[in-house]
Amino acid sequence: MPTTATSSSAPSSLAGSKRIFNFSAGPAVLPEDVIRQAQKDLWSIFDSGIGIMEHSHRGKAFDRVIAEAEADCRAIGNVPDDYEVLFLQGGATLQFAMIPMSFLPAGATADYIDTGVWTTKAIKEAKLFGNVNVAFDGSACSYDHTPTSGELKLTDGAAYCHYCSNNTIYGTRFETPPATSAPLIVDASSEMYSRPIDVGAHAMIYAGAQKNLGPSGVVLVIIRKDLMESARAGLPVMLDYKKQAAKGSRLNTPPTFGIYVMGQVFKWILGQGGLKAVAQANEAKARIVYDAIMGSGDFYAPVARPECRSRMNIPFRTGTPELDAKFISEALEHGMSGLKGHRDVGGLRASIYNAFPAAGCTALAEFMKDFAQRNG
Ligand SMILES: Cc1ncc(COP(=O)(O)O)c(C=O)c1O
């Protein structure tokens, strides 16, 4: 039977092969305890003699897996009873389409806050279905910040307002959800359950799993029932939130292994002490990296403005693309991978999700200092 995963640690020798510090933006590092438990449950879960990947999605073992995953998800986020918790497919990208398809009727307008790439893609999809008001266009400032309330141009009576709470690429985040009277929908893919979240302030929260919650292939959706009930009728079943909810996210064969791992990650978060404890650890880890950037004189430059810096994704640069490339290749020799910045921003990026160990942040900070001394 799966045990509750309890602690994060520096990468260690696992099954004879060495693990290194993985700064990938996603798919990303998972808690070691979760991986170890998954190794056991791949062979046989709940002493059933059948591995988790081999159980029927309608059998008793998977009933238990999905019920525990939902219960633990609700416990972590204090999710009220008038919200459904769904485990869907198609990643966050399918949500970009499902949301306007369901909740943007003809003649209505949805507000979109564009903080870069992911929200730009969401806007493009929404425009296929209805009117979009770009309430903030971050392209004018190279997406270096999330908007203040004064910068938002919201629509009276908008069908909903969509934003992304943490921009994976530009390393910006909203300190608090934007204030709007419209139903608020958030793409929380790259920071889900990395800090306390006010579920009640949102009509819908969605997050692709592969950063903070598990492997790729599952998207977590937490949706208020009144919004769900208002969805347009006549959609294909897989794109219909109500039908997905009515079938307990098992309308077809769901990604059973992904849901299982997400459930184990939820147990790990609870074992850490919940979101306050996880957020505290994330603050401390991010401080180590930001201090290394800001303490370097001008050798490293951050991408995001100080007031809205992400604790999950930290993009920064040296002075030149050549030095950035040298940094990436030498870092790899020191056991640190995934530090290349997104192609739209260039430079470097350290993604330090929940499961990323503090020891990796310290190792990076020490390497950054040494690299700056040698190349400054
Ligand atoms: C904030 C954000 N939204 C959406 C996506 C797209 O997610 P998916 O690949 O699951 O469709 C990503 C992927 O990196 C992301 O970071």
The ligand as an SDF file (V2000), in Angstrom:
LIG
                    3D

 16 16  0  0  0  0  0  0  0  0999 V2000
    1.9580   28.5660  -17.2940 C   0  0  0  0  0  0  0  0  0  0  0  0
    1.8130   27.4960  -18.3250 C   0  0  0  0  0  0  0  0  0  0  0  0
    0.6090   27.3220  -18.9110 N   0  0  0  0  0  0  0  0  0  0  0  0
    0.4330   26.3700  -19.8540 C   0  0  0  0  0  0  0  0  0  0  0  0
    1.4540   25.5470  -20.2500 C   0  0  0  0  0  0  0  0  0  0  0  0
    1.2030   24.4970  -21.3010 C   0  0  0  0  0  0  0  0  0  0  0  0
    1.0330   23.2840  -20.6420 O   0  0  0  0  0  0  0  0  0  0  0  0
    0.7810   21.9060  -21.4160 P   0  0  0  0  0  0  0  0  0  0  0  0
    2.0550   21.5520  -22.0880 O   0  0  0  0  0  0  0  0  0  0  0  0
    0.4060   20.9880  -20.2890 O   0  0  0  0  0  0  0  0  0  0  0  0
   -0.3410   22.0970  -22.3710 O   0  0  0  0  0  0  0  0  0  0  0  0
    2.7080   25.6890  -19.6640 C   0  0  0  0  0  0  0  0  0  0  0  0
    3.8210   24.7790  -20.0570 C   0  0  0  0  0  0  0  0  0  0  0  0
    4.9660   24.9450  -19.7580 O   0  0  0  0  0  0  0  0  0  0  0  0
    2.8910   26.6940  -18.6810 C   0  0  0  0  0  0  0  0  0  0  0  0
    4.0800   26.8770  -18.1050 O   0  0  0  0  0  0  0  0  0  0  0  0
  1  2  1  0
  2  3  1  0
  2 15  2  0
  3  4  2  0
  4  5  1  0
  5  6  1  0
  5 12  2  0
  6  7  1  0
  7  8  1  0
  8  9  2  0
  8 10  1  0
  8 11  1  0
 12 13  1  0
 12 15  1  0
 13 14  2  0
 15 16  1  0
M  END
$$$$
